[in-house]
Amino acid sequence: MTAHPEPDWLSSPEMAAWLNLTQLLMLLPSALDRQLRDDAGIPHAYYQILATLSGAPGRSMRMTDLARMVGTTTSRLSHAVASLEQRGWMARKACAFDKRGQIASLTDEGMAVLAAAAPGHVAEVRRLIFDHLSPAEVDQLREITGKILPAVTA
């Protein structure tokens, strides 16, 4: 039998930080989803799709790029977009330069829904996160997440 090297166990400070992070990653999405469902009648995943498109040039982007930006698979995104299309909030069309690709676009109606939902969502994000942080801590949070994101998106 081949001996396995001893794991590089987390130190006490690392374990404490890890446990806080895992709890935050589990609880924050549910809290944001609850607020959006209660106040705007849409799940957080739909809000993220609409918000991401609202910031894209022409309020449009390739479905594969949109999936990457919102952190989901193209299959899950396709199901969500189908629901958003039925509501009239999004439209899809074939990609002009890649016949296999599709372009997702935010409609004017979808932009109006987003504009109505955004103030409550931003207030909840501020209440849950930024009201507890100093400006220096916000900078630290940005720096820390900026270092970790490439490792989990690779």
Buried (B, 14 or more C-beta within 10 A) or exposed (E): EEEEEEEEEEEEEEEEEEEEEEEEEEEBEEBBBEBBBEBBEBBBBBBBBBBBBBEBEEBBBBBBBBBBBBEBEEEEBBEBBEBBBEEEBBBBEEBEEEEEEBBBBBBEEBBEBBEEBBEBBEEBBEEBBBEEEEEEEEEEEEEEEEEEEEEEEE
